[in-house]
């Protein structure tokens, strides 16, 4: 019996999927118990027509039109404190997370922390630290993604950067799972090309790392595999034609699937990318895309057969080598930088980044055990 696996699984939430579903925003807010929500978005989105439309829909539904948008690309505890102040000043009773990963994550942090007595850093995703929070004081969340990348709209965590240590921390609580998520692919049409590319590669990284991680979770395994197929088939299409709504919808699905799948684990792609993003402020998905081929090579001896099976399903000829080549071709089509040096990363900081990578919780899911020596060598390979 010793080989029979044991595991704890938790799967996502109500997703309202399809073009135009944003029209139902007020209805779903009320369904989730929100009467006076705060819409949290980022600085760039705040001035765009899709945000004005969401606020109009809130107002027409009798929910007011309060918005908070002081959200940095890698949000920190300062953004969170400002958001909590706005939440309290407005007498709000829930949060609409509207935007990409940064806005979704910060909105979740405001919903989590607006009435807690513990510090946000006491709720890092370590063991049962989440039990330190008073669950009854967490506000309900409705999520509306406008990118197809992080999948935070179906996740129970948010990433917050400590502005003092420049370390990204994953903050977890089961009640951070949005009560309702609206996935409207029309909202993603206006994304700049580099954001379409970076967020799409983030979805691929989530699926690839979940698929490669050594833990037992066949549901995640299947979802990760189909998520990879959707990215390989549709990301080039949306990059070439931003108005391809069908391909946009498939990418939105792939993003949610990636976040569902990575309950199985993440790996070296993320443990390298998190410190680089925290120190240099690089775009998370783009950084994932930069290090992806080098990490594949790093893990090759542990995942070669598994990746060959994925390649067969994806219609990629040549097993592991063919898959690696497909990733390189996709990066080239999307104009992803060739290496970390091209993103401004300096050799002088590689030792520091190596230490941060080894502290990142993602490294525990890598199929090859990460050590100081091999992680430093991996950073070198990424330069």
LOMIGU-677630 format. One record per residue: residue in three letters; residue number from 1; x, y, z of N, C-alpha, C in turn. Coordinates in steps of 0.1 Angstrom, whole numbers. Layout:
! LOMIGU-677630
- ALA  NUM  X  Y  Z  X  Y  Z  X  Y  Z
...
! end
This chain:
! LOMIGU-677630
- UNK  1  8  -12  0  0  0  0  9  13  0
- UNK  2  22  12  3  30  23  5  31  33  -7
- UNK  3  28  27  -19  29  36  -31  15  43  -35
- UNK  4  5  40  -27  -8  46  -30  -7  61  -25
- UNK  5  -9  71  -34  -7  85  -30  -18  90  -21
- UNK  6  -14  100  -13  -24  108  -4  -22  122  -7
- UNK  7  -32  130  -9  -31  144  -12  -43  152  -8
- UNK  8  -41  165  -6  -52  175  -3  -54  184  -15
- UNK  9  -67  184  -19  -70  192  -31  -81  202  -28
- UNK  10  -80  214  -35  -90  224  -34  -92  230  -48
- UNK  11  -104  230  -54  -106  235  -67  -115  247  -68
- UNK  12  -115  255  -79  -119  269  -78  -134  272  -77
- UNK  13  -137  284  -83  -149  291  -79  -159  293  -91
- UNK  14  -170  300  -89  -179  303  -100  -173  313  -110
- UNK  15  -172  308  -123  -166  316  -133  -177  319  -144
- UNK  16  -180  332  -146  -189  336  -156  -182  340  -168
- UNK  17  -182  332  -179  -172  333  -190  -180  336  -203
- UNK  18  -174  346  -210  -179  349  -224  -179  364  -227
- UNK  19  -179  367  -240  -179  381  -244  -192  388  -239
- UNK  20  -189  400  -234  -200  409  -229  -205  406  -215
- UNK  21  -199  396  -208  -204  393  -195  -202  404  -185
- UNK  22  -193  414  -188  -191  425  -179  -204  432  -176
- UNK  23  -214  431  -186  -227  438  -184  -234  433  -172
- UNK  24  -230  421  -167  -237  415  -155  -230  418  -142
- UNK  25  -220  428  -143  -212  431  -131  -220  434  -118
- UNK  26  -230  443  -119  -237  447  -107  -245  435  -102
- UNK  27  -251  427  -111  -259  416  -107  -250  406  -99
- UNK  28  -238  403  -104  -229  393  -97  -224  399  -84
- UNK  29  -221  412  -84  -217  419  -71  -228  417  -60
- UNK  30  -240  419  -64  -251  417  -54  -252  403  -50
- UNK  31  -250  394  -59  -251  379  -56  -240  376  -46
- UNK  32  -228  382  -47  -217  380  -38  -218  387  -25
- UNK  33  -229  395  -23  -232  402  -11  -226  416  -10
- UNK  34  -221  422  -22  -215  435  -22  -226  446  -24
- UNK  35  -227  456  -15  -236  467  -17  -229  480  -21
- UNK  36  -217  481  -16  -209  493  -18  -194  489  -20
- UNK  37  -191  483  -32  -178  478  -34  -168  489  -38
- UNK  38  -155  486  -36  -144  495  -40  -138  487  -52
- UNK  39  -138  494  -64  -131  488  -76  -116  491  -75
- UNK  40  -108  481  -75  -93  483  -74  -87  479  -88
- UNK  41  -80  489  -93  -74  487  -106  -60  493  -106
- UNK  42  -53  493  -117  -39  499  -117  -40  512  -124
- UNK  43  -29  520  -123  -28  533  -128  -31  534  -143
- UNK  44  -25  525  -151  -27  525  -165  -41  523  -169
- UNK  45  -48  513  -163  -62  510  -166  -72  520  -162
- UNK  46  -68  528  -151  -78  537  -145  -84  546  -155
- UNK  47  -76  551  -165  -80  561  -174  -86  555  -187
- UNK  48  -87  542  -188  -92  536  -200  -107  534  -201
- UNK  49  -113  534  -213  -127  532  -214  -133  520  -207
- UNK  50  -126  509  -207  -132  497  -201  -134  499  -186
- UNK  51  -126  507  -179  -127  510  -165  -139  519  -163
- UNK  52  -140  529  -171  -152  539  -171  -165  531  -172
- UNK  53  -164  521  -182  -176  513  -184  -180  505  -172
- UNK  54  -170  499  -165  -173  491  -153  -179  500  -142
- UNK  55  -173  512  -141  -178  521  -131  -193  526  -134
- UNK  56  -195  528  -147  -209  531  -151  -219  520  -148
- UNK  57  -215  508  -150  -223  496  -147  -226  495  -132
- UNK  58  -215  498  -124  -217  497  -109  -227  508  -105
- UNK  59  -225  520  -110  -234  531  -107  -248  529  -111
- UNK  60  -250  524  -123  -264  521  -128  -270  510  -119
- UNK  61  -262  501  -113  -268  491  -105  -269  495  -90
- UNK  62  -267  508  -87  -268  513  -74  -257  509  -64
- UNK  63  -245  507  -70  -233  503  -62  -223  514  -60
- UNK  64  -226  526  -65  -217  537  -64  -206  535  -75
- UNK  65  -196  544  -75  -185  543  -85  -171  546  -79
- UNK  66  -169  540  -67  -156  542  -60  -145  534  -67
- UNK  67  -134  541  -69  -122  534  -75  -109  537  -68
- UNK  68  -100  528  -67  -87  530  -61  -77  524  -72
- UNK  69  -67  533  -76  -59  528  -87  -44  531  -84
- UNK  70  -40  534  -72  -26  536  -68  -19  523  -67
- UNK  71  -18  516  -78  -12  502  -77  0  501  -86
- UNK  72  12  498  -80  24  497  -88  24  484  -96
- UNK  73  33  482  -106  33  470  -114  37  458  -105
- UNK  74  46  460  -95  48  450  -85  44  455  -71
- UNK  75  31  454  -68  25  461  -57  32  458  -44
- UNK  76  32  468  -35  39  466  -22  30  470  -10
- UNK  77  35  469  2  26  472  14  22  486  15
- UNK  78  30  496  8  25  510  8  13  511  -1
- UNK  79  12  505  -12  0  505  -21  -11  499  -12
- UNK  80  -9  488  -5  -19  482  3  -25  491  13
- UNK  81  -16  498  21  -20  507  31  -29  518  25
- UNK  82  -25  524  14  -33  534  7  -46  529  3
- UNK  83  -47  517  -2  -59  511  -6  -69  508  6
- UNK  84  -63  504  17  -71  501  29  -77  514  34
- UNK  85  -69  525  34  -73  538  38  -85  542  30
- UNK  86  -85  540  16  -96  544  7  -108  535  10
- UNK  87  -105  522  13  -116  513  16  -124  517  28
- UNK  88  -116  521  39  -123  525  52  -130  538  50
- UNK  89  -123  548  44  -129  561  42  -142  561  35
- UNK  90  -143  551  25  -155  550  17  -166  541  23
- UNK  91  -163  535  35  -173  526  41  -177  514  32
- UNK  92  -167  508  26  -170  498  16  -172  484  23
- UNK  93  -178  475  15  -181  462  21  -176  450  12
- UNK  94  -167  453  2  -162  443  -6  -153  450  -17
- UNK  95  -147  441  -24  -137  446  -35  -140  440  -48
- UNK  96  -140  448  -59  -140  443  -72  -125  445  -77
- UNK  97  -118  433  -79  -105  433  -84  -106  434  -100
- UNK  98  -101  445  -106  -103  447  -120  -89  450  -127
- UNK  99  -85  441  -135  -72  444  -142  -64  432  -144
- UNK  100  -50  434  -144  -41  423  -145  -37  418  -132
- UNK  101  -26  410  -131  -22  404  -119  -20  413  -107
- UNK  102  -14  425  -110  -11  435  -100  -23  440  -93
- UNK  103  -33  444  -101  -46  449  -95  -54  438  -88
- UNK  104  -54  426  -94  -61  415  -87  -54  412  -74
- UNK  105  -41  411  -74  -34  408  -61  -36  418  -51
- UNK  106  -35  431  -55  -36  442  -45  -50  443  -40
- UNK  107  -60  441  -49  -74  441  -44  -77  430  -34
- UNK  108  -71  419  -36  -72  408  -26  -66  411  -13
- UNK  109  -54  418  -13  -48  422  -1  -56  432  7
- UNK  110  -63  441  0  -71  451  7  -83  444  13
- UNK  111  -89  434  6  -101  427  11  -96  419  24
- UNK  112  -84  413  23  -79  405  34  -75  413  46
- UNK  113  -69  425  44  -62  431  55  -69  444  61
- UNK  114  -80  447  56  -86  460  60  -90  460  74
- UNK  115  -92  449  81  -97  448  95  -90  437  103
- UNK  116  -77  434  100  -70  424  107  -61  431  118
- UNK  117  -57  423  128  -48  428  138  -33  423  135
- UNK  118  -32  412  127  -18  407  124  -13  415  112
- UNK  119  0  414  110  7  420  98  5  411  86
- UNK  120  5  417  74  3  409  62  14  399  61
- UNK  121  26  403  66  38  393  64  36  381  73
- UNK  122  27  382  83  24  370  91  15  360  84
- UNK  123  11  363  72  1  355  65  8  349  52
- UNK  124  21  349  52  28  343  41  25  329  39
- UNK  125  25  324  27  21  310  23  31  300  29
- UNK  126  31  299  42  40  289  49  32  281  58
- UNK  127  32  268  57  24  259  66  10  264  68
- UNK  128  6  266  81  -8  270  84  -8  285  89
- UNK  129  1  293  84  2  307  88  -11  314  85
- UNK  130  -18  310  74  -31  316  71  -41  316  82
- UNK  131  -40  306  91  -49  305  103  -48  317  112
- UNK  132  -37  325  111  -35  336  120  -45  348  117
- UNK  133  -51  348  105  -60  358  101  -74  355  107
- UNK  134  -81  366  110  -95  364  114  -104  363  101
- UNK  135  -108  351  98  -115  349  85  -128  357  84
- UNK  136  -134  359  95  -147  366  95  -145  381  91
- UNK  137  -133  386  91  -130  400  87  -125  402  73
- UNK  138  -126  391  65  -121  392  51  -133  396  42
- UNK  139  -132  406  35  -143  411  26  -145  402  14
- UNK  140  -157  401  9  -159  393  -3  -153  400  -15
- UNK  141  -149  391  -25  -141  396  -37  -149  391  -49
- UNK  142  -150  401  -59  -154  397  -72  -142  401  -81
- UNK  143  -138  392  -90  -126  394  -98  -130  395  -113
- UNK  144  -124  405  -119  -126  408  -133  -113  409  -140
- UNK  145  -107  399  -145  -94  400  -152  -95  407  -165
- UNK  146  -85  416  -168  -84  422  -181  -72  418  -189
- UNK  147  -64  409  -184  -53  403  -191  -55  388  -190
- UNK  148  -47  380  -198  -48  366  -198  -34  360  -194
- UNK  149  -32  361  -181  -18  357  -177  -18  350  -163
- UNK  150  -19  358  -152  -16  353  -139  -26  343  -134
- UNK  151  -39  344  -138  -49  335  -133  -53  338  -118
- UNK  152  -49  350  -113  -52  353  -99  -67  353  -96
- UNK  153  -75  354  -107  -89  354  -106  -95  341  -101
- UNK  154  -87  330  -102  -92  317  -96  -82  312  -86
- UNK  155  -75  321  -79  -65  317  -70  -68  321  -56
- UNK  156  -61  315  -46  -64  318  -32  -52  325  -26
- UNK  157  -44  332  -34  -32  339  -29  -30  352  -37
- UNK  158  -21  360  -32  -17  373  -39  -2  375  -36
- UNK  159  4  381  -46  19  384  -44  20  399  -40
- UNK  160  28  401  -29  31  414  -24  46  416  -23
- UNK  161  51  427  -28  66  429  -27  69  437  -14
- UNK  162  78  433  -6  82  440  6  91  451  1
- UNK  163  87  464  3  95  475  -3  108  478  4
- UNK  164  110  472  16  123  473  23  133  463  19
- UNK  165  128  450  18  138  439  15  138  436  0
- UNK  166  128  442  -7  127  439  -22  124  424  -24
- UNK  167  118  418  -15  114  403  -17  99  402  -19
- UNK  168  96  394  -29  82  391  -32  77  380  -23
- UNK  169  66  382  -16  60  372  -7  46  368  -13
- UNK  170  44  355  -12  31  350  -16  22  349  -3
- UNK  171  11  357  -3  2  358  8  -10  349  5
- UNK  172  -13  340  14  -24  330  12  -35  330  22
- UNK  173  -47  328  17  -58  325  26  -69  319  17
- UNK  174  -76  308  22  -86  302  14  -97  312  9
- UNK  175  -100  322  18  -111  332  15  -106  343  5
- UNK  176  -94  342  0  -89  351  -10  -94  346  -24
- UNK  177  -100  334  -24  -106  329  -37  -118  338  -40
- UNK  178  -118  345  -51  -130  353  -54  -143  346  -54
- UNK  179  -154  352  -48  -167  346  -48  -172  343  -62
- UNK  180  -170  353  -71  -174  352  -85  -163  358  -93
- UNK  181  -160  352  -104  -151  357  -114  -158  359  -127
- UNK  182  -156  371  -133  -162  374  -146  -150  374  -156
- UNK  183  -150  364  -166  -140  364  -176  -146  368  -189
- UNK  184  -144  380  -193  -150  386  -205  -138  389  -215
- UNK  185  -136  381  -225  -124  382  -234  -124  396  -241
- UNK  186  -136  402  -242  -136  416  -249  -127  426  -241
- UNK  187  -126  424  -228  -118  433  -219  -103  432  -222
- UNK  188  -99  421  -229  -84  419  -231  -80  425  -244
- UNK  189  -89  429  -253  -86  433  -266  -76  445  -267
- UNK  190  -78  454  -257  -70  466  -258  -56  465  -252
- UNK  191  -52  453  -248  -39  452  -241  -27  455  -251
- UNK  192  -17  463  -246  -5  465  -255  1  452  -258
- UNK  193  8  451  -270  13  439  -275  23  432  -265
- UNK  194  32  440  -259  41  434  -250  35  428  -238
- UNK  195  23  434  -234  16  428  -222  9  415  -227
- UNK  196  3  415  -239  -3  403  -244  7  392  -244
- UNK  197  20  395  -249  30  385  -250  35  380  -236
- UNK  198  37  390  -227  42  386  -213  32  379  -205
- UNK  199  20  383  -205  10  376  -197  7  363  -203
- UNK  200  7  361  -216  4  348  -222  15  338  -219
- UNK  201  28  343  -219  39  335  -215  39  331  -200
- UNK  202  33  340  -192  31  337  -178  21  325  -176
- UNK  203  11  325  -184  1  314  -184  8  301  -188
- UNK  204  17  302  -198  24  290  -203  34  285  -192
- UNK  205  40  294  -185  50  291  -174  42  284  -163
- UNK  206  30  289  -160  22  282  -149  19  268  -153
- UNK  207  14  266  -165  10  253  -170  23  243  -171
- UNK  208  33  248  -176  46  240  -178  52  236  -165
- UNK  209  52  245  -155  58  242  -142  49  233  -134
- UNK  210  36  235  -135  27  226  -128  28  212  -134
- UNK  211  29  211  -147  30  198  -154  43  191  -151
- UNK  212  53  199  -149  66  193  -146  69  190  -131
- UNK  213  61  195  -122  64  194  -108  62  179  -104
- UNK  214  69  175  -94  69  160  -90  57  156  -82
- UNK  215  49  165  -77  38  161  -68  27  154  -75
- UNK  216  19  147  -67  7  140  -72  -5  148  -73
- UNK  217  -10  151  -85  -22  159  -86  -27  157  -101
- UNK  218  -33  145  -104  -37  143  -118  -46  153  -124
- UNK  219  -55  159  -116  -64  169  -121  -56  181  -126
- UNK  220  -47  185  -118  -39  197  -123  -30  193  -135
- UNK  221  -26  180  -135  -17  175  -146  -25  177  -159
- UNK  222  -37  172  -159  -45  173  -172  -48  187  -176
- UNK  223  -52  195  -166  -55  209  -169  -43  216  -174
- UNK  224  -31  214  -168  -18  220  -173  -15  216  -188
- UNK  225  -18  204  -191  -15  199  -205  -24  206  -215
- UNK  226  -37  207  -212  -46  214  -221  -43  229  -222
- UNK  227  -39  234  -210  -36  249  -210  -24  252  -219
- UNK  228  -14  243  -219  -3  245  -228  -7  245  -242
- UNK  229  -16  236  -246  -21  235  -259  -28  248  -264
- UNK  230  -36  253  -255  -43  266  -258  -34  277  -260
- UNK  231  -23  278  -252  -13  289  -254  -5  288  -267
- UNK  232  0  276  -269  8  274  -282  -1  277  -294
- UNK  233  -14  273  -294  -22  276  -305  -27  290  -307
- UNK  234  -29  297  -295  -37  309  -296  -28  322  -293
- UNK  235  -17  320  -286  -9  332  -282  -4  339  -295
- UNK  236  2  331  -305  6  338  -317  -5  345  -324
- UNK  237  -17  339  -324  -29  345  -331  -32  359  -325
- UNK  238  -33  360  -311  -37  372  -305  -26  383  -306
- UNK  239  -13  378  -307  -2  387  -308  -3  393  -322
- UNK  240  -6  385  -332  -7  390  -346  -19  398  -349
- UNK  241  -30  394  -342  -43  401  -344  -50  403  -331
- UNK  242  -48  414  -325  -53  417  -311  -69  416  -310
- UNK  243  -75  417  -322  -90  416  -322  -96  402  -324
- UNK  244  -87  392  -324  -92  378  -326  -98  374  -313
- UNK  245  -112  376  -312  -119  373  -299  -119  359  -295
- UNK  246  -120  350  -305  -120  336  -302  -107  332  -295
- UNK  247  -96  336  -301  -82  333  -296  -80  340  -282
- UNK  248  -86  352  -281  -85  359  -268  -92  351  -257
- UNK  249  -104  345  -261  -112  337  -251  -104  325  -247
- UNK  250  -97  318  -257  -89  306  -253  -77  310  -244
- UNK  251  -71  322  -247  -60  326  -238  -65  329  -224
- UNK  252  -77  335  -223  -83  338  -210  -85  325  -202
- UNK  253  -90  314  -209  -92  301  -203  -78  296  -199
- UNK  254  -68  297  -207  -55  291  -204  -49  298  -192
- UNK  255  -51  311  -190  -46  318  -178  -53  312  -165
- UNK  256  -66  311  -166  -73  305  -154  -68  291  -151
- UNK  257  -67  283  -162  -62  269  -161  -48  268  -155
- UNK  258  -39  278  -159  -26  278  -153  -26  280  -138
- UNK  259  -34  289  -133  -35  291  -119  -41  280  -111
- UNK  260  -51  273  -118  -57  261  -111  -46  250  -111
- UNK  261  -39  249  -122  -29  238  -123  -18  240  -113
- UNK  262  -13  252  -110  -1  254  -102  -4  251  -87
- UNK  263  -16  247  -84  -17  241  -70  -8  229  -69
- UNK  264  -5  223  -80  4  211  -80  19  215  -77
- UNK  265  22  228  -80  35  233  -77  41  242  -88
- UNK  266  50  250  -85  58  258  -95  72  254  -93
- UNK  267  81  260  -100  95  256  -100  105  267  -102
- UNK  268  116  264  -108  127  273  -110  124  285  -118
- UNK  269  115  284  -128  111  296  -136  107  307  -127
- UNK  270  98  303  -118  92  313  -109  102  317  -98
- UNK  271  110  308  -93  119  312  -82  130  321  -87
- UNK  272  134  320  -100  143  330  -106  136  343  -109
- UNK  273  124  342  -114  117  354  -119  113  363  -108
- UNK  274  108  357  -96  103  365  -85  114  375  -80
- UNK  275  127  370  -77  137  380  -72  141  390  -83
- UNK  276  142  386  -96  145  396  -106  134  407  -107
- UNK  277  122  403  -107  111  413  -107  111  422  -95
- UNK  278  114  416  -83  114  424  -71  125  434  -71
- UNK  279  137  430  -76  149  439  -75  149  449  -87
- UNK  280  145  444  -99  146  452  -111  133  458  -116
- UNK  281  122  453  -110  109  458  -115  105  454  -129
- UNK  282  110  442  -133  107  437  -146  93  431  -147
- UNK  283  87  430  -159  74  424  -160  75  409  -157
- UNK  284  66  404  -148  67  390  -143  67  380  -154
- UNK  285  56  381  -163  55  371  -173  66  371  -183
- UNK  286  71  383  -187  82  384  -196  94  378  -190
- UNK  287  97  380  -177  108  374  -171  107  359  -171
- UNK  288  95  354  -168  93  339  -169  97  334  -183
- UNK  289  93  342  -193  95  337  -207  110  337  -210
- UNK  290  118  347  -204  132  348  -207  139  336  -201
- UNK  291  136  332  -189  143  321  -183  138  307  -186
- UNK  292  126  306  -193  120  293  -195  129  283  -202
- UNK  293  135  286  -214  143  276  -221  155  271  -212
- UNK  294  161  280  -205  173  276  -197  168  267  -185
- UNK  295  156  270  -179  151  261  -169  147  247  -174
- UNK  296  142  247  -186  138  234  -193  151  226  -194
- UNK  297  162  232  -198  175  225  -200  180  220  -187
- UNK  298  179  229  -176  183  226  -163  176  213  -157
- UNK  299  163  212  -160  155  201  -155  154  189  -164
- UNK  300  161  190  -176  159  180  -186  160  166  -182
- UNK  301  170  162  -174  171  147  -171  160  142  -162
- UNK  302  153  152  -155  142  147  -146  128  147  -154
- UNK  303  127  155  -165  114  157  -171  114  153  -186
- UNK  304  125  147  -191  126  145  -205  114  136  -211
- UNK  305  111  125  -204  100  116  -208  87  123  -207
- UNK  306  85  130  -197  72  137  -194  69  148  -205
- UNK  307  80  156  -208  79  166  -218  76  160  -232
- UNK  308  83  148  -234  81  142  -247  66  138  -249
- UNK  309  60  133  -238  45  130  -238  37  142  -241
- UNK  310  41  153  -235  33  166  -237  35  170  -252
- UNK  311  47  169  -257  50  173  -271  41  165  -280
- UNK  312  40  152  -278  31  143  -286  17  149  -286
- UNK  313  12  152  -274  -2  157  -273  -3  170  -280
- UNK  314  7  179  -280  6  192  -285  9  192  -301
- UNK  315  12  181  -306  15  180  -320  29  185  -324
- UNK  316  38  185  -314  52  190  -316  61  178  -319
- UNK  317  68  178  -330  76  167  -334  90  168  -327
- UNK  318  95  157  -322  109  157  -317  111  156  -302
- UNK  319  100  152  -295  102  150  -281  106  163  -273
- UNK  320  115  160  -263  120  171  -255  126  182  -263
- UNK  321  135  178  -273  142  188  -281  132  196  -289
- UNK  322  122  190  -295  112  197  -303  104  207  -294
- UNK  323  101  203  -282  94  211  -273  102  224  -270
- UNK  324  115  222  -266  124  233  -263  125  242  -275
- UNK  325  125  237  -287  126  245  -299  113  253  -301
- UNK  326  102  246  -298  89  253  -299  88  265  -290
- UNK  327  94  264  -278  94  275  -268  103  286  -274
- UNK  328  114  283  -279  123  293  -285  117  300  -297
- UNK  329  109  293  -305  103  299  -317  91  308  -312
- UNK  330  84  304  -302  73  312  -296  79  325  -290
- UNK  331  90  324  -283  96  336  -277  100  345  -288
- UNK  332  106  340  -299  111  349  -310  99  356  -317
- UNK  333  88  349  -319  76  355  -325  70  366  -317
- UNK  334  72  365  -303  66  375  -294  76  386  -290
- UNK  335  88  385  -296  98  395  -294  102  396  -279
- UNK  336  103  384  -273  107  383  -259  123  386  -258
- UNK  337  128  393  -249  143  395  -248  150  382  -247
- UNK  338  162  381  -252  169  368  -253  174  363  -240
- UNK  339  177  372  -231  183  368  -218  181  378  -207
- UNK  340  186  375  -195  184  385  -184  192  397  -185
- UNK  341  204  396  -192  213  408  -194  205  418  -202
- UNK  342  197  413  -212  189  423  -220  178  430  -212
- UNK  343  175  424  -201  165  430  -192  171  439  -182
- UNK  344  184  441  -182  191  450  -173  197  443  -160
- UNK  345  196  430  -160  202  423  -148  217  423  -149
- UNK  346  223  426  -137  238  427  -136  244  415  -130
- UNK  347  256  411  -135  263  400  -130  267  402  -115
- UNK  348  269  414  -111  273  418  -98  263  414  -87
- UNK  349  250  412  -92  239  409  -82  235  395  -83
- UNK  350  242  386  -90  237  372  -92  238  364  -79
- UNK  351  248  367  -71  248  360  -58  236  363  -49
- UNK  352  233  376  -49  222  381  -41  209  375  -46
- UNK  353  207  375  -60  195  369  -66  194  354  -63
- UNK  354  206  347  -63  206  333  -60  200  330  -46
- UNK  355  205  338  -36  200  336  -23  185  338  -22
- UNK  356  180  348  -29  166  351  -29  158  340  -36
- UNK  357  163  335  -47  157  324  -54  155  312  -45
- UNK  358  165  309  -37  165  297  -29  155  299  -17
- UNK  359  152  311  -14  142  314  -3  128  314  -9
- UNK  360  127  315  -22  113  316  -28  106  302  -27
- UNK  361  93  302  -23  86  289  -21  85  281  -33
- UNK  362  86  288  -45  84  281  -58  95  270  -60
- UNK  363  107  272  -54  118  263  -57  115  249  -52
- UNK  364  106  248  -42  103  235  -36  96  226  -46
- UNK  365  90  231  -56  82  223  -66  90  220  -79
- UNK  366  103  224  -79  111  221  -91  115  207  -91
- UNK  367  114  200  -103  118  186  -104  132  182  -101
- UNK  368  141  192  -102  155  190  -98  158  198  -85
- UNK  369  163  193  -75  165  200  -63  175  212  -65
- UNK  370  170  224  -61  178  236  -63  188  238  -51
- UNK  371  201  239  -55  211  242  -45  217  256  -48
- UNK  372  226  261  -39  233  273  -41  241  273  -54
- UNK  373  248  261  -56  257  260  -67  249  259  -80
- UNK  374  239  250  -81  233  248  -94  224  260  -98
- UNK  375  218  267  -87  210  278  -90  218  290  -95
- UNK  376  230  292  -89  239  302  -94  243  300  -109
- UNK  377  246  287  -112  250  283  -125  238  285  -135
- UNK  378  226  283  -130  214  285  -138  212  300  -141
- UNK  379  215  309  -131  214  323  -134  225  327  -144
- UNK  380  237  321  -143  247  324  -153  242  320  -167
- UNK  381  236  309  -168  231  304  -181  220  314  -187
- UNK  382  213  320  -178  202  329  -182  207  343  -186
- UNK  383  220  345  -184  226  359  -187  231  359  -202
! end
